[in-house]
Structure formats: C-alpha cells, structure tokens
Amino acid sequence: MMTEPAHAAGDEACDFPNYRPYFPFLTLKCVGRPLYRTRDARNYACLLDLDPSVISWRCITYALADSHGPERYYVDFMVEKDGEHLLVEVWDRDPGNTEWISTLAEQFECRYQAVLMSEIRNQPRLQNARDLLRYAGYDAALGDRIRILAALDELGSLTLAECLSAVRDGRPMQTVAAMILTGHIEVELDEELLGPDTVVRRAGR
C-alpha cells in the first residue's frame, strides 16, 4: 500500500497543467479520475484494463516528493496487482538510467516500471483494447447473452460475425464487446486485429 505522502495530494489534486482525458473515455479498473499526461499514457491504460493480472490502477496527477531531498518526479500510474504495487511511467524513448526513480518508488512501497511505447505501439493487442474499451459500460441484454452462450455451448466456438448476427435485443457490436469486457466470452487479442473471422469462445473453455 502506498504511504501517506503519496495519498496526501488526493484524487482531485493535479499540479501538472497538461493532464486531460483522452478517448476512449470509459475505463474498467481505474480508481479516481482518468486524466493523463499524454496520449501514449492513455493508450497504455487500455492495456491495464484488459490485463487479467491488474486489480486496479489510478492516474498519478501530482509530483512524487523524495522524503530525503527536494527532488520531485512525475509518473503516470499506480498499478495494483496481486502481491505488489507498481509506479508506472510511460516513455516514448529509452529512459536510460532509472535507478533514482526506482529508489524513490521504494519509499512508496512500490516497484518502478518504465514502459517504452515504441515497443508496443504497433502491437494488435493495443488497437484491440482501444476498440473494445469504447464500449465499456454497456450492458448486454439477457436474451442476447443467453443466445450467444447457448450457441457456444453447443458448437464450441463461433466467429465474431456469427456472434453479431445472434444479437436481437441490443446493439450487436456493443453487446459482443460488453460480453468480452465482462469475461463472458473471450477472443485472441494478441495475434491480429479483431475481424469478422475472429474466433469467439466461452470464457474459460
């Protein structure tokens, strides 16, 4: 758990002038206000929302102060995982020596993690996460859930196009995306961009 100096600023504190919301605006696991320093930070947060090892994350919109000196430092996120907390900073280029900020993170009982966006910017998972999260917060109708899950139980798998065709009570893409985000069904996010032939399975099968 982060120590008191990190909590003192509070969720509403923001001492960096360029923090702002970026599309997609809805989140799944964010605690507090979703405000970001950069578009890259918002994109990485999409990956946090779809990472099953992440319990929650929050935007850090204020500088962290070193209790042993005057230094102040900005990171992007505090991420809670099972058994550890991370202070995550999103970089567009190689951050170089991060020993100092790693030591600072230890004062907040966290591990520092530098994320190099150039290594993940073009990966299918990032675009798939962005596409799905635009539908976060949508509730799939019960009848549509039952139809899709029953078909998966019978056939084992469907294509994404077939799932869309099975929707009767709600909006097709919103319904299927909501079922993916809530863990009712699953698709492969890492191999290629989602498309009509993407294989859909019941989660856990």
Buried (B, 14 or more C-beta within 10 A) or exposed (E): EBEEEBEEBEEEEBEEEEBEEBEBEBBBBBBBEBBBBBEBBBBBBBBBBBBEEBBBBBBBBBBBBBEEEEEEBBBBBBBBBEEEBBBBBBBEEEEEEBEEBBEBBEBBEBBBBBBBBEEBEEEBBBBBBBBBBBBBEBEBBEEBBEBBBEBBEEEEEBBBBBBBEBBEEBBBBBBBBBBBBBEBBBBBBEEEEBEEEBEBBBBEE
